[in-house]
Amino acid sequence: MIPGEDTPDMEKGLTQRQLVHVMYGLFAIAIISTGFFGVAAIGAVVLAYLKRGDMVGTVYAGHVDWIIRTFWWGLLWLVLSAVATMIFIGFATGLVAVIWIIYRLIKGWLAHFAGETPLPGL
């Protein structure tokens, strides 16, 4: 356990820290595969929802919320971009949405490696 952490990790199975890495990893697989393995992002969010209650009050709670918000906002913007392709601007807004999702994935994962909670904002 890292000094200063107030996170009781689970005794059996994966630790909470490892679970958050799995969530970020699944999300990254979905992005790297350009949506081909989009089910991996859904898996990350389902796992986040399942473990959300266990991580309340820990440094990992912010990461779980971060992953959930990134998924839902990213999905919203990708759907709106798909609709906007009918007026020929959807490709640009879709690219912006993907870049935003990648940015949040990297920002959150780097904060997790540093033992911090991702700061609110973008």
N, C-alpha and C positions, 0 to 999 in steps of 0.2 A: 504494500500500500504506500502511496506517495505521501510524504509528510504534508500535513495541512489539509488533506482531503477528509471530508466528513461523509464519506460514502461507504456504507457497509456493503461489500460485494457478496454475491450469493456464494454459498459454500459448495453447492453442486452445480455442475454444468458450466456454462460460460459466465464470466464475471460481467457486471454491468458495463464496464469499460470495453470489454470484448464485444458485447452485444451492440454497443454504439458503433464500433468499427465495422461490424457486420452490416448494420443499417446503411452506413455511408458506402461501404463496398458494394452492396446490392444496388444502391442508387447510381453509383459510378458505372457499374456494368450496364445498366439501362442506358446511360448517356453515351458511353463509349460505343455501344452496339447500335447507336442511332435509332433507338426505339425497338430494335428487333427483339431484344430481351426486355421489353417494357414491363413484363410481368415481374421482373426483378425489382423495379421501382415500387410496384404494388406490394411486393413482398416486404420491402423495407418499411413502407407505411403501415402495413398490417402489423409487423413486428413492433413498430414504434407505438402503435395504439395498444397492443397487448402488454407492453412493458412500461407504458407511461405511468401507471399507478405505482409500480414498484420503484420508480426512480424519483418520485416526488420528494423534494427536500435534499436531493443530491446534486452534485455538479453536472450530472448527466441529464437532468430534467430539461435544461435549456436546449440541449442537443436534440432530444426527442421532439420537443416543440418546434425547433428549427427545421428538422427533417419533415415534419408533418406540414408546416406552413409552406415550405419550399415546394413540396409535392402539389398541394392544392392550388397555390397561386400559379405555379408553372403549368399545371394542367389547364387552368382557366385561360391563361394567355396563349397556350398552344391551340386550344379549341377556338378561341376568338381569332387567332391568326389563320386557322384553317378556313373559317367562315370568310375572313377578309380576302382570301385568295380569289374569291369571285370578283372582287374589284381591283385585283392585281397589286395589292399592297401586303397581302398576307405573308408572302415570302420574306419580306423585310422584317415585319413584326415577329414572324416565327423565328428568324435568326436572332433577333434581339432577345426573345424569350429564352431560347436555348443558351445564349451567352449568359443571361441572368441566372439561369438554373446552374450552369457550370460554376459561375462565380460563387454562388451560395454554397454549393457542394464543397468547393475548395476552401472557402473561408471557414465553414463549419468544421470540416475535417482537420484543418490546421489548428484551429482553436482546441479541438479535442486532443490532438497530439501534444499541445502545450498545457493541457490540464485546465483549460479555461472554458467558460461558456461563451458561445458566439454572441457578440454584441448585437442588439436590435438595430434595425436599419435595413437598407436594401436587402 
